[in-house]
Amino acid sequence: MRRTETRRQVREYVAERDGARCHYCRTPFPDLSGATLDHYIPYSLWPMSKPRNLVLACDPCNNAKADALPLALAWLLLRTVDQALYAPAA
């Protein structure tokens, strides 16, 4: 199987799983030609290209996110940090 064929199949699977719309701005894709696969957790932080780490995104949203963590994920990670460790000294 060629790489482009596999990528197309992954894009179709993610579209079926999540709906054929941009994960970030929720704009629907009439066809998948304008959809890009985006690593939800940036590849630079977690080098995995499995479908569970991929979402569909339009070009503007994919470029805007770049290598940043999504806000919801960053918020969840910050909530797990023990706040006492970072409290100012009294």
Secondary structure, DSSP 8 states (H G I E B T S, - for coil): --HHHHHHHHHHHHHHHH-SB-TTT--B-SSGGG-EEEESS-TTTS---SGGGEEEE-HHHHHHHTT---HHHHHHHHHTS-GGGGS---
